[in-house]
Amino acid sequence: MFLGILFFNLSQKSKAKETHHCPKCDSTNVVEQDHQTTNSRTVIPNGGGSPGGGDVRLQLDMKLFLRCKNCGNGFQKQTTRTY
């Protein structure tokens, strides 16, 4: 339960940092409607972390389904998110 809440909070923070542009009108007023995880892996940053593996990150390759609120254009984008 705790891990689910933590993952949800981290995923919301990750979304806030990403800026997507509509390929039709170049607006940044774009919302994510859905996403599909295509791959996942664990990553240990170079030179970081403890010997016990305390600094391990989860990296997800995702296909995003986006819609422009300005012109209504729907489009897809590939991205990688690290949690």
CORHUUR-V485785 format. One record per pair of residues at least 4 apart in sequence whose ideal C-beta (glycine too) atoms are under 8 Angstrom apart, sorted by the first residue. I is the first residue (numbers start at 1). J is the second residue. D is the distance in whole Angstrom. If there is no record, write none. Layout:
i:I j:J d:D
i:I j:J d:D
This chain:
i:1 j:5 d:7
i:2 j:6 d:6
i:3 j:7 d:6
i:4 j:8 d:6
i:5 j:9 d:6
i:6 j:10 d:6
i:7 j:11 d:6
i:7 j:83 d:7
i:8 j:12 d:7
i:9 j:13 d:7
i:10 j:14 d:6
i:10 j:83 d:5
i:11 j:15 d:7
i:11 j:81 d:7
i:11 j:83 d:7
i:12 j:16 d:7
i:13 j:17 d:7
i:14 j:18 d:7
i:14 j:81 d:5
i:14 j:82 d:8
i:14 j:83 d:7
i:15 j:32 d:6
i:18 j:79 d:7
i:19 j:28 d:6
i:20 j:28 d:7
i:20 j:30 d:4
i:20 j:32 d:8
i:20 j:64 d:8
i:20 j:66 d:6
i:20 j:77 d:6
i:21 j:26 d:6
i:21 j:27 d:7
i:21 j:28 d:6
i:21 j:30 d:7
i:22 j:26 d:6
i:22 j:27 d:5
i:22 j:28 d:8
i:22 j:29 d:8
i:22 j:30 d:6
i:22 j:68 d:4
i:22 j:70 d:7
i:22 j:71 d:6
i:22 j:73 d:6
i:22 j:75 d:7
i:23 j:73 d:7
i:23 j:75 d:6
i:24 j:68 d:7
i:24 j:71 d:6
i:24 j:73 d:4
i:24 j:75 d:8
i:25 j:68 d:6
i:25 j:70 d:6
i:25 j:71 d:5
i:25 j:73 d:7
i:27 j:68 d:6
i:27 j:69 d:8
i:27 j:70 d:4
i:27 j:71 d:7
i:29 j:68 d:7
i:29 j:69 d:4
i:29 j:70 d:5
i:30 j:66 d:5
i:30 j:67 d:7
i:30 j:68 d:5
i:30 j:69 d:7
i:31 j:66 d:7
i:31 j:67 d:6
i:31 j:69 d:6
i:32 j:64 d:6
i:32 j:65 d:7
i:32 j:66 d:6
i:33 j:65 d:5
i:33 j:66 d:7
i:33 j:67 d:5
i:33 j:74 d:8
i:34 j:64 d:8
i:34 j:65 d:4
i:35 j:62 d:5
i:35 j:63 d:7
i:35 j:64 d:5
i:35 j:65 d:7
i:36 j:62 d:7
i:36 j:63 d:5
i:36 j:65 d:8
i:37 j:60 d:5
i:37 j:61 d:7
i:37 j:62 d:6
i:38 j:61 d:5
i:38 j:62 d:6
i:38 j:63 d:6
i:38 j:78 d:8
i:39 j:60 d:7
i:39 j:61 d:4
i:40 j:58 d:7
i:40 j:59 d:7
i:40 j:60 d:5
i:40 j:61 d:7
i:41 j:58 d:8
i:41 j:59 d:5
i:42 j:56 d:5
i:42 j:57 d:7
i:42 j:58 d:6
i:42 j:59 d:7
i:43 j:56 d:7
i:43 j:57 d:5
i:43 j:58 d:8
i:43 j:59 d:5
i:43 j:82 d:7
i:44 j:48 d:8
i:44 j:49 d:6
i:44 j:53 d:7
i:44 j:55 d:7
i:44 j:56 d:6
i:44 j:57 d:8
i:45 j:49 d:7
i:45 j:55 d:6
i:45 j:57 d:7
i:48 j:55 d:5
i:49 j:53 d:6
i:49 j:54 d:5
i:49 j:55 d:3
i:49 j:56 d:7
i:50 j:54 d:4
i:50 j:55 d:7
i:57 j:82 d:5
i:57 j:83 d:6
i:58 j:82 d:7
i:58 j:83 d:5
i:59 j:80 d:6
i:59 j:81 d:7
i:59 j:82 d:5
i:59 j:83 d:8
i:60 j:80 d:7
i:60 j:81 d:5
i:60 j:82 d:8
i:60 j:83 d:7
i:61 j:78 d:7
i:61 j:79 d:8
i:61 j:80 d:5
i:62 j:78 d:7
i:62 j:79 d:6
i:62 j:80 d:7
i:62 j:81 d:6
i:63 j:76 d:6
i:63 j:77 d:8
i:63 j:78 d:6
i:64 j:76 d:7
i:64 j:77 d:5
i:64 j:78 d:8
i:64 j:79 d:6
i:65 j:74 d:7
i:65 j:76 d:6
i:66 j:74 d:7
i:66 j:75 d:6
i:66 j:76 d:7
i:66 j:77 d:6
i:67 j:72 d:7
i:67 j:73 d:7
i:67 j:74 d:5
i:67 j:75 d:8
i:68 j:72 d:6
i:68 j:73 d:5
i:68 j:74 d:8
i:68 j:75 d:8
